[in-house]
Amino acid sequence: MPIVWRLSEIMARQGVKGADLVEKLGLTKESVSRLKNRRTMPVIGPERLEALLTALNDAAKKNGETVRINDLIDWQGGTND
């Protein structure tokens, strides 16, 4: 089973718009849209992941929340048969 990417859900919960990530991450609208709409975890480098978490946490602070890496992913794992 894949690792499910939950960026869209986190963005909605924290009130983060795609334009916010375009500005904070320095990506194009198309890149943010692809990142947001993925169903499985994308290949993403540590610097970009840290920048993404920082941007999400900037919004989460307004709600008194924190976004952690494990909020972004959900492992629909099976067994090691």
Backbone bond lengths (Angstrom), bond angles and torsions (degrees), N, CA, C in turn:
res aa  C-N    CA-C-N  psi(-1)  N-CA   C-N-CA  omega(-1)  CA-C   N-CA-C  phi
1 M - - - 1.453 - - 1.532 109.73 -
2 P 1.297 116.58 147.86 1.462 120.28 -177.68 1.532 112.37 -80.47
3 I 1.302 114.28 167.05 1.456 120.91 170.24 1.532 106.10 -87.95
4 V 1.318 116.04 118.81 1.460 121.45 -176.55 1.522 109.70 -80.67
5 W 1.318 116.11 132.46 1.460 124.52 -178.50 1.518 108.14 -94.66
6 R 1.323 118.05 121.27 1.459 122.55 -172.52 1.533 113.43 -111.01
7 L 1.321 117.79 25.28 1.460 120.80 -177.49 1.527 111.97 -58.32
8 S 1.314 117.74 -44.29 1.461 120.98 -178.60 1.527 110.72 -58.20
9 E 1.317 116.62 -44.66 1.462 121.94 179.63 1.537 111.17 -63.47
10 I 1.335 116.50 -44.12 1.466 121.09 -179.76 1.530 110.14 -65.04
11 M 1.328 116.83 -42.45 1.458 120.27 178.83 1.524 110.63 -60.30
12 A 1.327 117.31 -43.73 1.464 121.01 -179.96 1.529 110.63 -63.98
13 R 1.309 116.46 -44.57 1.467 120.82 -178.19 1.528 111.58 -63.83
14 Q 1.324 117.05 -35.74 1.465 121.00 -176.83 1.527 113.05 -94.98
15 G 1.325 117.53 -1.96 1.464 120.89 179.63 1.513 113.43 71.73
16 V 1.333 116.72 30.04 1.463 121.44 179.80 1.522 109.18 -91.14
17 K 1.303 116.28 128.81 1.468 122.13 177.99 1.526 109.36 -95.49
18 G 1.325 115.43 157.31 1.456 120.15 176.86 1.520 111.65 -56.40
19 A 1.333 116.32 -38.75 1.471 120.88 -179.99 1.526 111.53 -61.84
20 D 1.339 116.87 -31.76 1.467 120.11 177.33 1.524 110.42 -63.03
21 L 1.332 116.12 -42.52 1.461 120.09 -179.43 1.524 111.55 -73.03
22 V 1.328 116.71 -34.26 1.471 119.93 175.42 1.522 108.88 -56.42
23 E 1.318 115.74 -47.15 1.464 120.74 -177.80 1.528 111.85 -68.45
24 K 1.319 117.28 -46.92 1.462 120.47 -173.69 1.521 114.01 -77.45
25 L 1.334 116.97 -28.37 1.465 120.03 -177.84 1.520 112.82 -100.56
26 G 1.328 116.88 -12.64 1.457 119.90 -179.32 1.520 112.62 70.17
27 L 1.333 116.16 32.38 1.465 121.68 179.24 1.519 109.92 -104.57
28 T 1.314 116.41 165.74 1.457 120.55 173.83 1.527 109.25 -78.58
29 K 1.327 116.31 162.45 1.467 120.70 176.73 1.519 110.38 -58.90
30 E 1.323 116.09 -39.06 1.460 120.41 -178.69 1.532 111.30 -65.13
31 S 1.326 116.67 -41.45 1.465 120.50 179.27 1.523 111.28 -64.57
32 V 1.326 116.60 -42.78 1.470 120.01 178.23 1.521 109.95 -64.98
33 S 1.313 117.33 -40.77 1.462 120.68 178.85 1.526 111.28 -61.29
34 R 1.327 116.48 -44.40 1.477 119.79 178.00 1.521 111.09 -64.11
35 L 1.317 117.38 -41.09 1.454 121.71 179.43 1.535 110.60 -64.62
36 K 1.311 115.88 -42.38 1.464 121.59 -179.19 1.526 112.05 -66.89
37 N 1.310 117.12 -40.26 1.469 120.93 -171.80 1.518 115.13 -91.07
38 R 1.315 117.38 3.56 1.476 120.19 176.75 1.514 109.87 -64.53
39 R 1.310 115.78 145.37 1.467 121.11 175.79 1.524 110.68 -95.77
40 T 1.319 116.15 -28.80 1.460 120.38 178.77 1.528 108.74 -115.07
41 M 1.311 115.63 157.53 1.458 120.26 -176.91 1.522 111.37 -61.33
42 P 1.330 116.89 127.62 1.466 119.81 178.59 1.520 111.03 -78.66
43 V 1.307 115.64 163.39 1.463 120.18 170.07 1.527 105.30 -75.19
44 I 1.312 115.65 119.85 1.457 120.04 -174.90 1.526 108.40 -142.40
45 G 1.311 115.58 130.94 1.457 120.46 -177.86 1.521 112.11 -73.14
46 P 1.323 116.72 162.13 1.459 120.09 -177.65 1.529 114.09 -62.27
47 E 1.321 117.49 -35.89 1.469 119.73 -179.98 1.521 110.82 -67.35
48 R 1.314 116.41 -43.66 1.472 120.25 179.34 1.522 110.63 -67.01
49 L 1.323 117.33 -39.88 1.460 121.13 178.44 1.530 110.60 -63.43
50 E 1.318 116.39 -42.55 1.466 119.74 178.17 1.526 110.90 -63.66
51 A 1.326 117.43 -41.86 1.465 121.23 178.26 1.524 110.97 -63.78
52 L 1.325 116.80 -39.40 1.459 121.53 178.54 1.524 110.31 -64.06
53 L 1.325 116.98 -47.18 1.466 120.54 178.84 1.525 111.47 -63.15
54 T 1.321 117.26 -38.21 1.464 120.71 177.50 1.521 110.44 -62.42
55 A 1.321 117.14 -45.75 1.469 121.38 179.61 1.527 110.87 -62.84
56 L 1.328 117.23 -43.36 1.469 120.28 178.97 1.524 111.10 -65.62
57 N 1.317 116.63 -38.14 1.461 119.94 -179.78 1.518 112.76 -71.54
58 D 1.310 117.63 -28.32 1.466 119.61 174.24 1.527 110.03 -58.66
59 A 1.318 116.46 -41.15 1.467 121.20 178.35 1.531 111.05 -75.67
60 A 1.319 117.02 -39.24 1.461 121.13 -177.16 1.528 112.02 -63.91
61 K 1.320 116.85 -32.87 1.467 120.55 179.61 1.521 111.36 -57.48
62 K 1.331 116.92 -34.21 1.466 121.21 179.36 1.524 110.85 -63.34
63 N 1.341 116.46 -26.71 1.462 121.98 179.77 1.526 112.07 -99.15
64 G 1.328 116.26 4.56 1.452 120.44 -178.29 1.519 113.06 70.73
65 E 1.326 116.48 26.67 1.457 122.00 -177.48 1.523 110.65 -118.69
66 T 1.326 114.16 171.49 1.455 122.24 175.18 1.521 108.29 -132.76
67 V 1.320 117.20 138.34 1.462 121.92 175.41 1.518 107.65 -104.60
68 R 1.327 115.57 124.37 1.458 121.52 178.38 1.530 108.81 -111.17
69 I 1.306 115.08 164.82 1.465 119.20 -179.09 1.525 111.59 -57.37
70 N 1.321 117.32 -37.06 1.466 119.00 -179.44 1.527 112.65 -70.42
71 D 1.332 118.53 -12.87 1.464 121.01 172.39 1.525 110.70 -75.20
72 L 1.328 116.78 -26.77 1.463 121.64 -177.38 1.522 113.65 -81.95
73 I 1.317 116.66 -20.18 1.466 119.31 -176.23 1.522 111.12 -126.61
74 D 1.311 115.14 153.38 1.459 121.90 176.42 1.518 107.12 -141.17
75 W 1.303 115.86 114.99 1.463 120.37 -179.15 1.514 109.58 -84.99
76 Q 1.313 115.36 118.12 1.458 122.33 177.64 1.519 107.81 -94.30
77 G 1.315 115.24 56.80 1.454 121.84 -169.06 1.514 115.45 -73.00
78 G 1.290 111.75 158.99 1.448 120.72 176.04 1.510 109.85 -115.93
79 T 1.273 116.25 -146.80 1.465 121.20 -179.99 1.518 109.37 -107.15
80 N 1.282 115.82 166.62 1.479 121.77 177.77 1.511 110.73 -95.11
81 D 1.292 118.10 51.83 1.480 121.58 -179.08 1.505 111.18 -73.81
